[in-house]
Amino acid sequence: MTADCDPDDVIFPAIKLLTGSTFTQAFDITFLPGSGYLTNGADQQIVIKNSNDATVTKTITVGAYGNITSN
């Protein structure tokens, strides 16, 4: 996965979610040019698990307006 961001647009510093991560599902996220909003207009969730301990998971939510959060 590749994401390119203009450093001036980043609100919060990058954080490490899991040391070794594995995606548990396929996902396709498309952003509108210029705004960073999602093209489908709905939040999208991505579940990742720790590759060293499958019981440890994180859910990453990419918000419709480009905000990204994790549990």
Secondary structure as GFF3:
##gff-version 3
##sequence-region A 1 71
A	DSSP	three_ten_helix	7	9	.	.	.	ID=ss1
A	DSSP	beta_strand	21	23	.	.	.	ID=ss2
A	DSSP	beta_strand	44	50	.	.	.	ID=ss3
A	DSSP	beta_strand	53	62	.	.	.	ID=ss4
A	DSSP	beta_strand	68	70	.	.	.	ID=ss5
###
